[in-house]
Amino acid sequence: MNTTISIFAERLALAAKRIHPCAVLLCVLAIFGPCPVWALESNQSVDLQLTGGDPLGSMQWPDLKNQYLGANARSQFDSAIKVTVPLFAEDAMNVPVSFDASALGEVKKIMVLVDRNPIRKVLEFVPVKTKPALSFRFKLEQASPIRVAALTPDNVWHVGYAHIEASGGGCTVPGATRADGSWPKTLNQVAGKLFDPNELRHSARLRVQVSHPMDTGLVAGVPAFYIEELTLQDSRQQVLARLYPFEPVSENPLFSFDFDRKPAGPVSLVGRDNNGNRIDAQVQP
């Protein structure tokens, strides 16, 4: 019996010399089960390379960074940016999000990006005299990471992030006013209000809503139709903030801006959509 085992071992060793090492490894894994620790560590290293070090492990992040921040841009993930979203998007056409990058100090520009949306850039925000904070709603096509990238004066992008689960479909179905045909009656009408600071919120706040269908162009027979520029001005026509929404912003968008000090009213909101329709309204204090 021992002689038989010895002969079998010799033949196995001889065969192993003729087989590629990778094939031997696969046989060992098949017989002995899960990958050893060193193999897992190797895979994790590969994943970090594929995801650009993304804490959420998204392989879309490197391409997203190159496309919107720049291939050579300096960037870092930064938990100092507070990003608040629901764990699950119950209404994929109206997903609430708020962010606050005040902890960074001065901020030149902020971009909101969604990894797995068909249109990944949601909006761009320039907080001239507002706080680098904003609340709004957007459309989400499927579960995805969301990024809030804030550019500081040293030209470093600080990237806050969160993940939202969703059943999806928010970008590829028509909005309510598009479905019932009511949007032309209210197009670009503005409603808004200025709020004083209170015990729960130490900042003054401006909330404005613009009536607009915000079509993504991904619904059959409905071209892209969205607000592309909004500017906030105080009573002396000094710019308070600039906002550049894109197609994923929700229908009839509602924006909340925060201020260290309540601006002198009335506050003006001026802008246009991608068809050249003008927006021009005042919000009384």
N, C-alpha and C positions, 0 to 999 in steps of 0.2 A: 504493500500500500504506500509506504514511504517512498519507494523507488518511483512509483507512478506519479506521485505528487511532485517529486524532484524533476522528473522529465517534463511534466506539464509547465512547471515554473520556468525551466530553461527555454522551452518553446515560446512561452509568453514574453520573456525578456527579449528573445531574438525578434519576435514580431514587433515589439514596441520600438525597436531600433529602426524599423522600416515604416513606421506610422508617424505622421506629422504630430508634433507635440500638442497642437490645439485639439486634435482628435482624441488624444489620450486624456486631455483635461475634460473634454465633454463626456467621455466615458466615465471618468471618476465622479463628475458631478451627477451623472445619471444614476450611478450606483449608491453614492454616499449622501445625496440630498442637496440642500441649499448651498449657495456659494460661501466659501470661507470668508473670514473677516477682511483679509487683504483685498479680495476681489470686490467686496462692497465698497471699501474705501476708494478703490480705483474708479468704480462707477460714479461715486459721489464727486470725485475730482473731475470726471468727464462732464457730469451734469452742470457743475459750476461754470465750466468753460462754455457750455452750450447756452446757458442762461445769463451769462455775463454777471454772475454773482447775485442774481435776483433773489431776494428773500422769499418770494412767492413761487420760485421755481418755474417761471414761464419762459419757454423757449422763444416767445415772440419779443421779449424785451430787447435783446441786442439790435434787432431790426428796427424796432420802435425808436430806440435811442438814436441810431444812426440817421433815420429818416427825419426826425423832428427836432432833436437836440443837436445833431451834427456828429459825424464820425469821429472827429477829434475833440469833441466837447468834453470838458471836465465835469464829471457828475459823481454824486454819492447818494446812497439811500439814507434818508434822514427822518428819524422818528419825531423830530421837533415839529414837523408839519402834521397838524391834526387833520385827519381825514375821517369823516363820519358818514357811514352808509348803512343801509339795512343789511342784515345777514342774508336775507332772501328777498328778491324783487318781486313782490306780489303783483304789481302792475308794471310790466316791462316797458311800457310807453311813458311811464312817469316815475322814474327812480330818483328819490331824493338824495342829494349829496351836499355836504358842506365841508369847507376846508378853512384852515386858519394857519398861515405861515408867519404870524407876528413874532414868534420866537426867533426868527432869523434876523430880525431888524429890518433894514431897508431891503426892499425887493423890487427889482426892475420890471419883471414880467413873470406871469404864471401861465402854464399850459396844462390842460386836463386831457389825458389820453386814456383810451380803453383798448387793451390788448386785442380782444377778440371781436370787436365790432367791425362790420364791413367798412364803416367810415370811422377811423380810429381817433381822429382829432375832434374833440367835443367843443372846446372853446379856448380862447386866449384872453387874458385879463391883464391890464396894465393899471395898477393901483397908484395913481398919481398923488392924490390926497386922501384916499380912503385907506383903511387898513388892508393888508394883503389877505383878505378873507372874503368868502362869497358862499352863498347858498343858492341852489337852483335844482332843476330836475332834468333828466336826460333819458334817452331811449337806449335800451340794452338788448342786443340781439341774442346773447347767450351768456352763461356764467363766465365771469372774466375778472382779472385784476383791473383796477382803476389806478391811474397814476396822477399825482399832482406835482408838477415839476416847477420849482421856483428858482428864478435866476437872480443871484445876488450881485452887487457891484463888482466883486472880484471875478465875475464871469464863471462862477461855479453853479451848476444846476443841482439843487437839493431836491431829492425825489421822495415824496411821501406816497404811501400806497395803502390799498385795502383790497379785499376780494369780495365779490358779490355773487351769490348763487342765484340762478334764475331759470325759469322754464323757457324764456326766450321769445323771440319774434317781434321785439319792440321796434325794430328799424324797418320792417318789411310789411307793415299793415297800415292802412290809412287812418288818420286821426278822426276824431268825432266831427269836427266842423267840415272836414273834407268829405266825410261820408254823408252828412246831411245837407251839404251845399250851403251852409250858413256863413262861411268864412268871408265872402266879399262884403257882407254888411258891416262887419266889425274890423276889417283889416287895418292894422297898425294903430288902433285905438289904445291909449295908455291910461292905466289907473295906478295910483301910488299913494304912499303915505310916509311921512317922516315920524319916527318914534324917538322920544327922549330916553336917556339911560334909565335903568331901574335897578332894583336890588339884585335881580338875577342876571342882568346883562348891563355891564358897565359902559358899553359903547352906545352911541347914538346909531340908529338904524334907518335905512331907507329901503322900502320894498316897492318895487315897480313890476307891473305886469303889462305885457304887450300882446295884443290879439294878433296871432299869426299862425297859419297852419304848420309851418316848419316841416315841409315835405322833404324827405330824404332823397327822393329820386329813385328809390328801390321798389316802389309800388308800380305795377304795370299801368302804363298810360298816364302816370302823374310825374312830371319832371321835378327836379330839385327846385325848391322854392323856400327860401329861409332868410332870416335877418342876418346880415353879414357885418354890420358895424353899429355900435351904440356908443354915444359919448355923454357922460354926465357933466353938467356945468352948474356952477353956483350963480347967484344973482348978478355977479359982476362978469359972468361968462368965462370965469376961470375953470379950466378942466379939472374935474375931480377924479375921473377914471375913464378908461377906454375899455370897451368890451367887444370882442370879435366872436360871436357865436357861430357854430357850424351846424350842419344838418342834424346831428344826433340830439341837439337840445330839444326838449319836449315842446309840444304844441302849446300855444299861448304862454310863452315862457314867463316865469316869475323869478325875479332876481332880488336877493337881499344883500345890501352893501352895509358895512359897518364903518363908523367914523370915531376917531378919538374925541372929536368935538363936533357938535351938530352944525352942519353947514348953514350959511345964511341963505334963507329961502327967498323966493321960490327956486327950486332946483329944476333945471331943464334937462330933458332927455331928447337927444337928437340922433338921427341915424338913417339907415336905409336898408332895404333888402336887396337880394341879388337880381331883382327885376327893376331896380331903380325907384321903387316906391319909397317916399320919404316918411320919416317918423319925426315928429316935432311936438313936444308936449311939456307942460310944466306941472310940478308937484308942489302944492302949497305946504308951508310948514304947519 
